[in-house]
Amino acid sequence: MDPATRRLLIFTQFCFGVFPLLGKLAMESFTPRAVLVWRLLIGSGVLLLIAAVRHGRRAIPGASDLLRLFGLSVLGVIVNQLLFLEGLNRSTAVNAGLIMTIIPVATMGLAAMLGMERLTRRRVIGLSLSVAGVAILFGYELWRTGASLAGGTGFGDLLMTLNCISYSLYLVLAKPVLARVPQIVVVAWVFIFGALTVPWFVTDVAWMPADASSRQWLALGGVLLFPTVLAYLLNTIVLARTHASTTAAYIMLQPFVAASLGILILGERPGLATYITAVCVLAGLWLVSVPAHRAARRAI
């Protein structure tokens, strides 16, 4: 991998990693559903423009793919983003950054269940470690709140875990479409279908709350710029330059970005269970994402 691609890959993870911090700051005034509407409206327009510039007429998929893209939009944007933002609003930036790394592991597990990928002993161990890590986090919250998800961060963590599963299913089911349609075009259209659908169900939400300060507007702008436009654009570029397994391995940077910003700016203080979960989930992600022959070379 050349140095320029490596820098792009690292910056892409930063763009995704700042989402929990910026989302928490924006939701001091904006509701999760309002943030979702802004993200869909701005993201769909910008991403479609990028797709049109890069691919011309190919930016308009065939009629046979439009229904599939709508289904992918439900999984990959509408349900996924709503669960993430509602969960983030009830949890911490540290936990959000950590739980996001479940996506590659869950994707591999779902692909194996659907017969699209082969399970190896290494991957089974990685899956087991990640599941154990999340179980520890939930177990601790249930113990701390008296076997209830109503208190603490437990319910928010559950919503974000379901968001990861929804997005993982989207990634698995998107593979046949991605074989015919460029990735940026797929992403643009799942955002477009989300923008055409979600606003009809959030008419009771204030998209421009009167009490929003410049800090909250700047945070919302950051959500639109970094984890929406830049992250998806740069991810498309780096995927064209490197292997998907390499990109997946760099995802391990996201929780460190999210946790560092959550601790330094939001004053969050993760407990022992969070650190144990981090070790389990990141180790599981590494086992699933990094091929055995690469791991062996690094050990020499």
Secondary structure, DSSP 8 states (H G I E B T S, - for coil): --HHHHHHHHHHHHHHHTHHHHHHHHTTTS-HHHHHHHHHHHHHHHHHHHHHHHHGGGGS--HHHHHHHHHHHIIIIIIHHHHHHHHHHHS-HHHHHHHHTHHHHHHHHHHHHTTSS---HHHHHHHHHHHHHHHHHHHHHHHHTTS-SSSTTHHHHHHHHHHHHHHHHHHHHHHHHHTTS-HHHHHHHHHHHHHHHGGGG-TTS-SS-TT--HHHHHHHHHHIIIIIIIHHHHHHHHHHHS-HHHHHHHTTHHHHHHHHHHHHTS-----HHHHHHHHHHHHHHHHHHS-HHHHHHHH-
